[in-house]
């Protein structure tokens, strides 16, 4: 049971990190354009 929770937390952490990187890149691109 604990392994499932740990895997879920790791997956969530990776997902949040990915979206954060996408958001930062998006902000950089929009700042350059505008």
PDB file of N, H, CA, C and O in Angstrom:
ATOM      1  N   UNK A   1       0.835  -1.207   0.000  1.00  0.00           N
ATOM      2  CA  UNK A   1       0.000   0.000   0.000  1.00  0.00           C
ATOM      3  C   UNK A   1       0.869   1.256   0.000  1.00  0.00           C
ATOM      4  O   UNK A   1       0.594   2.227  -0.705  1.00  0.00           O
ATOM      5  N   UNK A   2       1.933   1.209   0.817  1.00  0.00           N
ATOM      6  H   UNK A   2       2.157   0.420   1.390  1.00  0.00           H
ATOM      7  CA  UNK A   2       2.813   2.372   0.911  1.00  0.00           C
ATOM      8  C   UNK A   2       3.525   2.635  -0.417  1.00  0.00           C
ATOM      9  O   UNK A   2       3.745   3.785  -0.798  1.00  0.00           O
ATOM     10  N   UNK A   3       3.883   1.555  -1.114  1.00  0.00           N
ATOM     11  H   UNK A   3       3.705   0.621  -0.804  1.00  0.00           H
ATOM     12  CA  UNK A   3       4.581   1.705  -2.395  1.00  0.00           C
ATOM     13  C   UNK A   3       3.697   2.434  -3.400  1.00  0.00           C
ATOM     14  O   UNK A   3       4.185   3.243  -4.190  1.00  0.00           O
ATOM     15  N   UNK A   4       2.398   2.149  -3.370  1.00  0.00           N
ATOM     16  H   UNK A   4       2.002   1.492  -2.728  1.00  0.00           H
ATOM     17  CA  UNK A   4       1.473   2.803  -4.300  1.00  0.00           C
ATOM     18  C   UNK A   4       1.409   4.303  -4.008  1.00  0.00           C
ATOM     19  O   UNK A   4       1.386   5.126  -4.923  1.00  0.00           O
ATOM     20  N   UNK A   5       1.379   4.642  -2.715  1.00  0.00           N
ATOM     21  H   UNK A   5       1.397   3.973  -1.972  1.00  0.00           H
ATOM     22  CA  UNK A   5       1.334   6.060  -2.323  1.00  0.00           C
ATOM     23  C   UNK A   5       2.605   6.774  -2.754  1.00  0.00           C
ATOM     24  O   UNK A   5       2.553   7.890  -3.271  1.00  0.00           O
ATOM     25  N   UNK A   6       3.754   6.126  -2.540  1.00  0.00           N
ATOM     26  H   UNK A   6       3.796   5.219  -2.120  1.00  0.00           H
ATOM     27  CA  UNK A   6       5.035   6.731  -2.920  1.00  0.00           C
ATOM     28  C   UNK A   6       5.111   6.926  -4.436  1.00  0.00           C
ATOM     29  O   UNK A   6       5.562   7.968  -4.911  1.00  0.00           O
ATOM     30  N   UNK A   7       4.672   5.929  -5.182  1.00  0.00           N
ATOM     31  H   UNK A   7       4.305   5.082  -4.796  1.00  0.00           H
ATOM     32  CA  UNK A   7       4.692   6.051  -6.645  1.00  0.00           C
ATOM     33  C   UNK A   7       3.766   7.169  -7.102  1.00  0.00           C
ATOM     34  O   UNK A   7       4.093   7.906  -8.032  1.00  0.00           O
ATOM     35  N   UNK A   8       2.617   7.298  -6.457  1.00  0.00           N
ATOM     36  H   UNK A   8       2.352   6.699  -5.701  1.00  0.00           H
ATOM     37  CA  UNK A   8       1.673   8.358  -6.814  1.00  0.00           C
ATOM     38  C   UNK A   8       2.277   9.728  -6.523  1.00  0.00           C
ATOM     39  O   UNK A   8       2.136  10.653  -7.323  1.00  0.00           O
ATOM     40  N   UNK A   9       2.947   9.862  -5.386  1.00  0.00           N
ATOM     41  H   UNK A   9       3.062   9.111  -4.736  1.00  0.00           H
ATOM     42  CA  UNK A   9       3.576  11.138  -5.037  1.00  0.00           C
ATOM     43  C   UNK A   9       4.699  11.470  -6.017  1.00  0.00           C
ATOM     44  O   UNK A   9       4.852  12.624  -6.417  1.00  0.00           O
ATOM     45  N   UNK A  10       5.480  10.471  -6.402  1.00  0.00           N
ATOM     46  H   UNK A  10       5.356   9.534  -6.076  1.00  0.00           H
ATOM     47  CA  UNK A  10       6.564  10.697  -7.362  1.00  0.00           C
ATOM     48  C   UNK A  10       6.000  11.120  -8.716  1.00  0.00           C
ATOM     49  O   UNK A  10       6.519  12.035  -9.355  1.00  0.00           O
ATOM     50  N   UNK A  11       4.931  10.445  -9.147  1.00  0.00           N
ATOM     51  H   UNK A  11       4.510   9.702  -8.627  1.00  0.00           H
ATOM     52  CA  UNK A  11       4.308  10.787 -10.423  1.00  0.00           C
ATOM     53  C   UNK A  11       3.762  12.208 -10.372  1.00  0.00           C
ATOM     54  O   UNK A  11       3.882  12.957 -11.341  1.00  0.00           O
ATOM     55  N   UNK A  12       3.162  12.579  -9.243  1.00  0.00           N
ATOM     56  H   UNK A  12       3.064  11.970  -8.456  1.00  0.00           H
ATOM     57  CA  UNK A  12       2.611  13.928  -9.093  1.00  0.00           C
ATOM     58  C   UNK A  12       3.728  14.967  -9.103  1.00  0.00           C
ATOM     59  O   UNK A  12       3.583  16.032  -9.703  1.00  0.00           O
ATOM     60  N   UNK A  13       4.838  14.659  -8.441  1.00  0.00           N
ATOM     61  H   UNK A  13       4.955  13.794  -7.953  1.00  0.00           H
ATOM     62  CA  UNK A  13       5.972  15.578  -8.404  1.00  0.00           C
ATOM     63  C   UNK A  13       6.545  15.794  -9.801  1.00  0.00           C
ATOM     64  O   UNK A  13       6.861  16.922 -10.180  1.00  0.00           O
ATOM     65  N   UNK A  14       6.677  14.703 -10.569  1.00  0.00           N
ATOM     66  H   UNK A  14       6.420  13.787 -10.261  1.00  0.00           H
ATOM     67  CA  UNK A  14       7.189  14.812 -11.943  1.00  0.00           C
ATOM     68  C   UNK A  14       6.230  15.627 -12.797  1.00  0.00           C
ATOM     69  O   UNK A  14       6.651  16.464 -13.595  1.00  0.00           O
ATOM     70  N   UNK A  15       4.934  15.377 -12.622  1.00  0.00           N
ATOM     71  H   UNK A  15       4.591  14.697 -11.974  1.00  0.00           H
ATOM     72  CA  UNK A  15       3.927  16.094 -13.404  1.00  0.00           C
ATOM     73  C   UNK A  15       3.957  17.588 -13.088  1.00  0.00           C
ATOM     74  O   UNK A  15       3.915  18.414 -14.000  1.00  0.00           O
ATOM     75  N   UNK A  16       4.028  17.939 -11.812  1.00  0.00           N
ATOM     76  H   UNK A  16       4.062  17.268 -11.071  1.00  0.00           H
ATOM     77  CA  UNK A  16       4.064  19.344 -11.415  1.00  0.00           C
ATOM     78  C   UNK A  16       5.336  20.014 -11.927  1.00  0.00           C
ATOM     79  O   UNK A  16       5.297  21.159 -12.378  1.00  0.00           O
ATOM     80  N   UNK A  17       6.475  19.298 -11.859  1.00  0.00           N
ATOM     81  H   UNK A  17       6.507  18.368 -11.493  1.00  0.00           H
ATOM     82  CA  UNK A  17       7.737  19.857 -12.356  1.00  0.00           C
ATOM     83  C   UNK A  17       7.659  20.109 -13.856  1.00  0.00           C
ATOM     84  O   UNK A  17       8.123  21.138 -14.347  1.00  0.00           O
ATOM     85  N   UNK A  18       7.062  19.152 -14.584  1.00  0.00           N
ATOM     86  H   UNK A  18       6.685  18.316 -14.185  1.00  0.00           H
ATOM     87  CA  UNK A  18       6.923  19.303 -16.035  1.00  0.00           C
ATOM     88  C   UNK A  18       6.062  20.510 -16.368  1.00  0.00           C
ATOM     89  O   UNK A  18       6.433  21.318 -17.219  1.00  0.00           O
ATOM     90  N   UNK A  19       4.904  20.644 -15.700  1.00  0.00           N
ATOM     91  H   UNK A  19       4.603  19.987 -15.008  1.00  0.00           H
ATOM     92  CA  UNK A  19       4.014  21.779 -15.965  1.00  0.00           C
ATOM     93  C   UNK A  19       4.672  23.093 -15.578  1.00  0.00           C
ATOM     94  O   UNK A  19       4.449  24.111 -16.233  1.00  0.00           O
ATOM     95  N   UNK A  20       5.496  23.086 -14.503  1.00  0.00           N
ATOM     96  H   UNK A  20       5.678  22.259 -13.971  1.00  0.00           H
ATOM     97  CA  UNK A  20       6.188  24.300 -14.085  1.00  0.00           C
ATOM     98  C   UNK A  20       7.185  24.738 -15.157  1.00  0.00           C
ATOM     99  O   UNK A  20       7.289  25.925 -15.469  1.00  0.00           O
ATOM    100  N   UNK A  21       7.918  23.770 -15.719  1.00  0.00           N
ATOM    101  H   UNK A  21       7.834  22.806 -15.466  1.00  0.00           H
ATOM    102  CA  UNK A  21       8.879  24.074 -16.784  1.00  0.00           C
ATOM    103  C   UNK A  21       8.157  24.612 -18.011  1.00  0.00           C
ATOM    104  O   UNK A  21       8.607  25.581 -18.622  1.00  0.00           O
ATOM    105  N   UNK A  22       7.039  23.989 -18.376  1.00  0.00           N
ATOM    106  H   UNK A  22       6.673  23.202 -17.880  1.00  0.00           H
ATOM    107  CA  UNK A  22       6.256  24.446 -19.526  1.00  0.00           C
ATOM    108  C   UNK A  22       5.759  25.865 -19.284  1.00  0.00           C
ATOM    109  O   UNK A  22       5.781  26.694 -20.195  1.00  0.00           O
ATOM    110  N   UNK A  23       5.311  26.152 -18.063  1.00  0.00           N
ATOM    111  H   UNK A  23       5.294  25.479 -17.323  1.00  0.00           H
ATOM    112  CA  UNK A  23       4.801  27.484 -17.724  1.00  0.00           C
ATOM    113  C   UNK A  23       5.906  28.531 -17.820  1.00  0.00           C
ATOM    114  O   UNK A  23       5.695  29.617 -18.361  1.00  0.00           O
ATOM    115  N   UNK A  24       7.090  28.198 -17.289  1.00  0.00           N
ATOM    116  H   UNK A  24       7.261  27.316 -16.850  1.00  0.00           H
ATOM    117  CA  UNK A  24       8.215  29.139 -17.335  1.00  0.00           C
ATOM    118  C   UNK A  24       8.621  29.428 -18.775  1.00  0.00           C
ATOM    119  O   UNK A  24       8.838  30.583 -19.141  1.00  0.00           O
ATOM    120  N   UNK A  25       8.724  28.376 -19.597  1.00  0.00           N
ATOM    121  H   UNK A  25       8.548  27.437 -19.299  1.00  0.00           H
ATOM    122  CA  UNK A  25       9.089  28.556 -21.006  1.00  0.00           C
ATOM    123  C   UNK A  25       8.023  29.389 -21.713  1.00  0.00           C
ATOM    124  O   UNK A  25       8.345  30.263 -22.518  1.00  0.00           O
ATOM    125  N   UNK A  26       6.754  29.114 -21.412  1.00  0.00           N
ATOM    126  H   UNK A  26       6.492  28.404 -20.759  1.00  0.00           H
ATOM    127  CA  UNK A  26       5.650  29.869 -22.022  1.00  0.00           C
ATOM    128  C   UNK A  26       5.747  31.345 -21.657  1.00  0.00           C
ATOM    129  O   UNK A  26       5.552  32.209 -22.513  1.00  0.00           O
ATOM    130  N   UNK A  27       6.045  31.639 -20.404  1.00  0.00           N
ATOM    131  H   UNK A  27       6.203  30.938 -19.710  1.00  0.00           H
ATOM    132  CA  UNK A  27       6.179  33.027 -19.968  1.00  0.00           C
ATOM    133  C   UNK A  27       7.354  33.704 -20.676  1.00  0.00           C
ATOM    134  O   UNK A  27       7.249  34.861 -21.083  1.00  0.00           O
ATOM    135  N   UNK A  28       8.474  32.985 -20.824  1.00  0.00           N
ATOM    136  H   UNK A  28       8.559  32.045 -20.494  1.00  0.00           H
ATOM    137  CA  UNK A  28       9.644  33.558 -21.487  1.00  0.00           C
ATOM    138  C   UNK A  28       9.330  33.879 -22.949  1.00  0.00           C
ATOM    139  O   UNK A  28       9.704  34.941 -23.448  1.00  0.00           O
ATOM    140  N   UNK A  29       8.648  32.968 -23.628  1.00  0.00           N
ATOM    141  H   UNK A  29       8.344  32.105 -23.222  1.00  0.00           H
ATOM    142  CA  UNK A  29       8.312  33.168 -25.039  1.00  0.00           C
ATOM    143  C   UNK A  29       7.346  34.335 -25.196  1.00  0.00           C
ATOM    144  O   UNK A  29       7.516  35.163 -26.091  1.00  0.00           O
ATOM    145  N   UNK A  30       6.334  34.409 -24.335  1.00  0.00           N
ATOM    146  H   UNK A  30       6.196  33.737 -23.608  1.00  0.00           H
ATOM    147  CA  UNK A  30       5.350  35.485 -24.455  1.00  0.00           C
ATOM    148  C   UNK A  30       5.981  36.827 -24.109  1.00  0.00           C
ATOM    149  O   UNK A  30       5.604  37.849 -24.683  1.00  0.00           O
ATOM    150  N   UNK A  31       6.939  36.843 -23.176  1.00  0.00           N
ATOM    151  H   UNK A  31       7.245  36.013 -22.710  1.00  0.00           H
ATOM    152  CA  UNK A  31       7.604  38.094 -22.831  1.00  0.00           C
ATOM    153  C   UNK A  31       8.450  38.592 -24.003  1.00  0.00           C
ATOM    154  O   UNK A  31       8.518  39.795 -24.254  1.00  0.00           O
ATOM    155  N   UNK A  32       9.093  37.668 -24.718  1.00  0.00           N
ATOM    156  H   UNK A  32       9.037  36.690 -24.513  1.00  0.00           H
ATOM    157  CA  UNK A  32       9.893  38.057 -25.876  1.00  0.00           C
ATOM    158  C   UNK A  32       8.998  38.614 -26.982  1.00  0.00           C
ATOM    159  O   UNK A  32       9.333  39.616 -27.614  1.00  0.00           O
ATOM    160  N   UNK A  33       7.858  37.958 -27.209  1.00  0.00           N
ATOM    161  H   UNK A  33       7.587  37.145 -26.695  1.00  0.00           H
ATOM    162  CA  UNK A  33       6.969  38.368 -28.291  1.00  0.00           C
ATOM    163  C   UNK A  33       6.317  39.709 -27.970  1.00  0.00           C
ATOM    164  O   UNK A  33       6.203  40.566 -28.847  1.00  0.00           O
ATOM    165  N   UNK A  34       5.888  39.900 -26.724  1.00  0.00           N
ATOM    166  H   UNK A  34       5.981  39.205 -26.012  1.00  0.00           H
ATOM    167  CA  UNK A  34       5.145  41.087 -26.377  1.00  0.00           C
ATOM    168  C   UNK A  34       6.026  42.183 -25.860  1.00  0.00           C
ATOM    169  O   UNK A  34       5.536  43.261 -25.521  1.00  0.00           O
TER     170      UNK A  34
END
